[in-house]
Structures are given as C-alpha cells and as structure tokens.
Amino acid sequence: MAIDVKKLFADAIIELSNEKPLSKVTVTDIVKRVGTGRQTFYNHFLDKNDLIFWIFHRTLRGEKRIIEASGFYAYLLSIYEKAKLNQPFFTQACHLEGQNCLLESIYNQTYNYYKDYISNRFGEHVLTDECLYALAFNAHGASNMYVKWACDGMLVPPEDMARYAMNSTPDCIKVYLVSKGSEPKQFTSEIA
C-alpha cells in the first residue's frame, strides 16, 4: 500500500497547530514531525500555505457533486459545515496572510469552479462580460466573508452563512446555479 505523503504532512501541520500558533509552524517543524526531508515536502507543496490550501481542498472533496445532486444551497451549507468540523485549524489558517494565502486560494477556487460549472452546463456563450464581472465580484465577496467568518470563530451557524451567501448571489449568476427542483422554496421563488 502506497504511503500518502501529502496526508502525512497535512496531519503533521494540524497536530502542530494544536501545539503552537499555525503562524509559528515552519516547514522544518512539519518535516521533522513526519520524518522526511525538506525536499520531500517541496516535491509536493510550494510552501506551508499551499499545504493549508490542499487541506482545505481535500476537506471539500466531493462537495462539487452536491451542487448537481442537491442544489446550490446544499453545496454552500456543506462547505460551511465541513469547515466547522475543522474549526481550530481553519480559524488559524484564515488569519495567515501573504503570498499564496488561503483567502487568495479560496477566491480562485470559487471563481473558477462557478465559471467552469456554468460554462460546462450552459455553454460559454452565457458568460458575458457582465456575468464574468458578477462572478468575480461574488467570488471576492464570498471568499472574504468566508475568511471573516472563520477568523471570527465561526460563531454564525453554517445554515445562516449558506442562506446569506445564497441571498447575496447576483441574479445574473444565481439563475445558472440554482436548481428549481432541489433548492429550498425561498431561494427559487424569485428566479424566473
């Protein structure tokens, strides 16, 4: 059975973040905990922030299928619920700033996922300049509010955060993300 080195690094940084602030955890600390060299770490990750984003992305693995099966609200709710399960780690991770920080990664993931979802499902022709602007605007707002929620200790329930995100999504992109048959009624009544 192959050893999942990335998971070993992920487990190590999460363990270390329980022992000292994540901002003080170094790549040296991580590789010592795993028992590998720095080059092994850099064969898999650009830096500590890249590992943190990998953990975030792995935590949400499978969530992209939810939007198709259960709708946009269920997708958003799942994102907030999964983060809440790893609250101490993600709260610290969201406080980190700089190149390749989690905020930047969340923005890129959000924007690219919504853009790809819409173009694959409805065709690239629906991605007008206005729609792309709304996607970027919404992705910036959503990622900043997600990070703020995490930095503030995730005090607002995931259900409320998902509802706020739904209600804040511009109609010109919500029409492509919301499925009438799978969303709670309050989110589909205003969509034509």
For each residue, the residues with C-beta under 8 A, 3 or more apart:
1:
2:
3: 8
4: 7 8
5: 8 9 34 36 40 44
6: 9 10 44 45 51 54
7: 4 10 11
8: 3 4 5 11 12 34 36
9: 5 6 12 13 30 31 34 41 44 45 51
10: 6 7 13 14 51 54 55 58
11: 7 8 14 15
12: 8 9 15 16 29 30 33 34
13: 9 10 16 17 22 25 30 48 51 52 55
14: 10 11 17 18 55 86 89
15: 11 12 18 19 33
16: 12 13 19 20 22 25 29 30 33
17: 13 14 20 21 22 25 88 89 92
18: 14 15 88
19: 15 16
20: 16 17 24 25
21: 17 24 25 92
22: 13 16 17 25 52 89 92 93 95 96
23: 92 95 96
24: 20 21
25: 13 16 17 20 21 22 29 30 48
26: 29 30 48
27: 30 31 38 41 42 47 48
28: 31 32 38
29: 12 16 25 26 32 33
30: 9 12 13 16 25 26 27 33 34 41 48 51
31: 9 27 28 34 35 36 37 38 40 41
32: 28 29 35
33: 12 15 16 29 30
34: 5 8 9 12 30 31 40
35: 31 32
36: 5 8 31 40 41
37: 31 40 41
38: 27 28 31 41 42
39: 42 43
40: 5 31 34 36 37 43 44
41: 9 27 30 31 36 37 38 44 45 51
42: 27 38 39 45 46
43: 39 40
44: 5 6 9 40 41
45: 6 9 41 42 48 50 51 54
46: 42 49 50 100
47: 27 50 51 99 100
48: 13 25 26 27 30 45 51 52
49: 46 52 53 96 98 99 100 101 102 105
50: 45 46 47 53 54 100
51: 6 9 10 13 30 41 45 47 48 54 55
52: 13 22 48 49 55 56 93 96 102
53: 49 50 56 57 100 102 105
54: 6 10 45 50 51 57 58
55: 10 13 14 51 52 58 59 86 89 93
56: 52 53 59 60 90 93 102 105 106
57: 53 54 60 61 109
58: 10 54 55 61
59: 55 56 82 83 85 86
60: 56 57 63 64 78 79 82
61: 57 58
62: 65 66
63: 60 66 67 75 78 79 82
64: 60 67 68 75 113 117
65: 62 68 69
66: 62 63 69 70 71 74 75 78
67: 63 64 70 71 72 74 75 117 177
68: 64 65
69: 65 66 74 182
70: 66 67 74 75 182
71: 66 67 74 75 178 179 182 183
72: 67 75 76 166 169 174 177 178 179 183 187
73: 76 77 162 163 166 178 183 184 187
74: 66 67 69 70 71 77 78 182
75: 63 64 66 67 70 71 72 78 79
76: 72 73 79 80 161 162 165 166
77: 73 74 80 81 158 159 162
78: 60 63 66 74 75 81 82
79: 60 63 75 76 82 83 146 162
80: 76 77 83 84 146 149 158 161 162
81: 77 78 84 85 158
82: 59 60 63 78 79 85 86
83: 59 79 80 86 87 90 146 150 154 158
84: 80 81 87 154 158
85: 59 81 82
86: 14 55 59 82 83 89 90
87: 83 84 90 91 150 153 154
88: 17 18 91 92
89: 14 17 22 55 86 92 93
90: 56 83 86 87 93 94 150 154
91: 87 88 94 95 150 151 153 154
92: 17 21 22 23 88 89 95 96
93: 22 52 55 56 89 90 96 102 150
94: 90 91 102 103 147 150 151
95: 22 23 91 92 151
96: 22 23 49 52 92 93 101 102
97: 101 103
98: 49 101
99: 47 49
100: 46 47 49 50 53 104 105
101: 49 96 97 98 104 105
102: 49 52 53 56 93 94 96 105 106 147
103: 94 97 106 107 143 144 147
104: 100 101 107 108
105: 49 53 56 100 101 102 108 109
106: 56 102 103 109 110 143 146 147
107: 103 104 110 111 139 140 143
108: 104 105 111 112
109: 57 105 106 112 113
110: 106 107 113 114 138 139 142 143
111: 107 108 114 115 135 136 139
112: 108 109 115 116
113: 64 109 110 116 117
114: 110 111 117 118 135 138 139 173 177
115: 111 112 118 119 127 132 135
116: 112 113 119 120
117: 64 67 113 114 120 121 176 177
118: 114 115 121 122 126 127 131 135 173 176 177
119: 115 116 122 123 124 126 127
120: 116 117
121: 117 118 176
122: 118 119 126 176
123: 119 126
124: 119 127
125:
126: 118 119 122 123 131 176
127: 115 118 119 124 131 132 135
128: 131 132
129: 132 133
130: 133 134 172
131: 118 126 127 128 134 135 172 173
132: 115 127 128 129 135 136
133: 129 130 136 137
134: 130 131 137 138 170 172 173
135: 111 114 115 118 127 131 132 138 139 173
136: 111 132 133 139 140
137: 133 134 140 141 170
138: 110 114 134 135 141 142 168 169 170 173
139: 107 110 111 114 135 136 142 143
140: 107 136 137 143 144
141: 137 138 144 145 168
142: 110 138 139 145 146 165 168
143: 103 106 107 110 139 140 146 147
144: 103 140 141 147 148
145: 141 142 148 149 161 164 165
146: 79 80 83 106 142 143 149 150 161
147: 94 102 103 106 143 144 150 151
148: 144 145 151 152
149: 80 145 146 152 154 156 161
150: 83 87 90 91 93 94 146 147 154
151: 91 94 95 147 148
152: 148 149 155 156
153: 87 91
154: 83 84 87 90 91 149 150
155: 152
156: 149 152 160 161 164
157: 160 161
158: 77 80 81 83 84 161 162
159: 77 162 163
160: 156 157 163 164
161: 76 80 145 146 149 156 157 158 164 165
162: 73 76 77 79 80 158 159 165 166
163: 73 159 160 166 167
164: 145 156 160 161 167 168
165: 76 142 145 161 162 168 169
166: 72 73 76 162 163 169 174 178 187
167: 163 164 187
168: 138 141 142 164 165
169: 72 138 165 166 173 174 177
170: 134 137 138 173 174
171: 174 175 190 191
172: 130 131 134 175
173: 114 118 131 134 135 138 169 170 176 177
174: 72 166 169 170 171 177 178 191
175: 171 172 178 191 192
176: 117 118 121 122 126 173
177: 67 72 114 117 118 169 173 174
178: 71 72 73 166 174 175 183 187 188 191
179: 71 72 182 183 188
180: 183 188 191
181:
182: 69 70 71 74 179
183: 71 72 73 178 179 180 187 188
184: 73 187 188
185: 188 189
186: 189
187: 72 73 166 167 178 183 184 191
188: 178 179 180 183 184 185 191
189: 185 186
190: 171
191: 171 174 175 178 180 187 188
192: 175
